[in-house]
Amino acid sequence: METTLDMTRAQALLKEHADRFAAFREMLLEYNGKYNLTAITEEEEVNAKHFLDSLAGEALFPAGARVLEVGSGAGFPSIPLMLVRPDLCFTLIESTGKKCDFLAAAAEKFSLQAEVLHVRAEDAGRDPCFREQFDVCCARAVARLNTLLEYCLPFVKPGGVFLAYKGSGAEEELAEAGHALSLLGGGQVKAYSYSLPNGMGERVILAVRKCKPTPEKYPRGRGKERSAPL
């Protein structure tokens, strides 16, 4: 089932919080020289490809949700979402130390409800402190869906949702991920499509409902999620 998202709300949120986003963009560019956070640096592109893209899924995050983000990188979609939704509480998982430093600095600067963890997703996913403890897990530009499901579904409570921010090819990825979906406790999948302004790209958010607990042996670890996807 596919639904087209209206970008009007995302654009309104970006405009309403323009000062905070301008300050975050300035911080992103300042750290980018040292930490290589993003290849996108021009203002219009940052606004569209990072900020609006992150905010497109804002309505899919329930009020007061406890959220975990896998592969946070420079903080997309998590930081834009927290800038406009102070009710959301995020745990950010990132395996690169310098990116963790940036995320922690941004959380402090903007007083965000964020815990930053320098850890691999496949390790955190087996930790009872994090396993099936979250209402929502999200990821953007991390891996193909069959790999992402093994990283992300273990964090989601049964009844919760995994939100995968995707570009072109989402339909193909979903087709190849059917086995992983059923094996890991996934259920209904809804696709939310949207267009970035000025022809900057077509995007899809795949919302995967968690319908039953993930078997204990997943994630497998030792890189098997990527080298031998389910």
Rosetta blueprint (number, residue, H / E / L):
1 M L
2 E E
3 T E
4 T E
5 L L
6 D L
7 M L
8 T H
9 R H
10 A H
11 Q H
12 A H
13 L H
14 L H
15 K H
16 E H
17 H L
18 A H
19 D H
20 R H
21 F H
22 A H
23 A H
24 F H
25 R H
26 E H
27 M H
28 L H
29 L H
30 E H
31 Y H
32 N H
33 G H
34 K H
35 Y H
36 N L
37 L L
38 T L
39 A L
40 I L
41 T L
42 E L
43 E H
44 E H
45 E H
46 V H
47 N H
48 A H
49 K H
50 H H
51 F H
52 L H
53 D H
54 S H
55 L H
56 A L
57 G L
58 E H
59 A H
60 L H
61 F L
62 P L
63 A L
64 G L
65 A L
66 R E
67 V E
68 L E
69 E E
70 V E
71 G L
72 S L
73 G L
74 A L
75 G L
76 F L
77 P L
78 S H
79 I H
80 P H
81 L H
82 M H
83 L H
84 V H
85 R L
86 P L
87 D L
88 L L
89 C E
90 F E
91 T E
92 L E
93 I E
94 E E
95 S L
96 T L
97 G H
98 K H
99 K H
100 C H
101 D H
102 F H
103 L H
104 A H
105 A H
106 A H
107 A H
108 E H
109 K H
110 F L
111 S L
112 L L
113 Q L
114 A E
115 E E
116 V E
117 L E
118 H E
119 V L
120 R L
121 A H
122 E H
123 D H
124 A H
125 G L
126 R L
127 D L
128 P L
129 C L
130 F L
131 R L
132 E L
133 Q L
134 F E
135 D E
136 V E
137 C E
138 C E
139 A E
140 R E
141 A L
142 V L
143 A L
144 R L
145 L H
146 N H
147 T H
148 L H
149 L H
150 E H
151 Y H
152 C H
153 L H
154 P H
155 F H
156 V E
157 K E
158 P E
159 G E
160 G E
161 V E
162 F E
163 L E
164 A E
165 Y E
166 K E
167 G L
168 S L
169 G L
170 A H
171 E H
172 E H
173 E H
174 L H
175 A H
176 E H
177 A L
178 G H
179 H H
180 A H
181 L H
182 S H
183 L H
184 L L
185 G L
186 G E
187 G E
188 Q E
189 V E
190 K E
191 A E
192 Y E
193 S E
194 Y E
195 S E
196 L L
197 P H
198 N H
199 G H
200 M L
201 G L
202 E E
203 R E
204 V E
205 I E
206 L E
207 A E
208 V E
209 R E
210 K E
211 C L
212 K L
213 P L
214 T L
215 P L
216 E L
217 K L
218 Y L
219 P L
220 R L
221 G L
222 R L
223 G L
224 K H
225 E H
226 R H
227 S H
228 A L
229 P L
230 L L
